[in-house]
Amino acid sequence: MPLPPHVLELDLRIENAGYRVHLSGSQADLLASFSSLRSLWHFGRLFWPLRYHKPQGTKLHIAWRGFRLS
């Protein structure tokens, strides 16, 4: 039986300790939008050690207000 194609569609909101991040995107481009600078700092500390565990070829863009990093 053939496997379905590997397609990633993501629309996820994560809340932890009063901080929020919204992850969205498809395929190899994902966007993490933070509700506040404190949320960016909170989740950055949690996920920084996991930065090399993302799927090969995936780009993560980080956004806070009008500021965006790739």
C-alpha positions in Angstrom: 0.0 0.0 0.0 1.5 3.4 -1.0 2.1 6.0 1.7 0.5 9.4 1.4 2.7 12.3 0.4 4.5 14.1 3.2 2.7 17.4 3.5 2.8 19.5 6.6 -0.1 22.0 7.2 0.1 23.6 10.6 -2.2 26.0 12.4 -1.5 25.6 16.1 -1.9 27.9 19.1 0.2 27.1 22.2 -0.4 28.6 25.6 1.9 28.0 28.6 2.0 29.8 31.9 0.1 32.8 30.4 2.3 33.1 27.3 1.1 32.5 23.7 2.6 31.5 20.4 0.7 30.8 17.1 2.4 28.4 14.7 1.2 28.3 11.1 2.4 27.4 7.7 2.8 24.6 5.2 5.4 22.5 3.7 8.9 23.9 4.5 7.9 27.4 5.7 6.6 27.8 9.2 5.8 31.0 11.0 5.8 31.4 14.8 4.0 34.6 15.8 4.3 35.8 19.4 1.7 37.8 21.2 4.3 39.7 23.3 8.0 40.1 23.7 7.8 38.2 27.0 6.1 35.3 25.1 9.0 35.3 22.6 11.5 35.2 25.5 9.5 32.5 27.3 9.2 30.1 24.4 12.7 30.9 23.1 14.2 29.6 26.3 12.1 26.4 26.1 12.7 25.6 22.4 16.2 26.8 21.9 17.7 23.4 22.8 15.4 21.7 20.3 16.3 23.9 17.3 18.2 21.1 15.5 15.4 18.6 15.8 13.2 20.2 13.1 12.6 18.3 9.8 15.3 18.7 7.2 14.8 21.6 4.9 12.2 23.3 7.1 12.5 27.1 7.6 11.1 28.7 10.7 10.3 32.4 10.6 9.7 34.3 13.9 7.4 37.3 14.1 6.6 39.8 16.8 4.6 42.8 15.7 6.3 44.2 12.5 9.7 42.5 13.3 10.4 39.2 11.5 13.4 36.9 11.5 14.1 33.8 9.4 
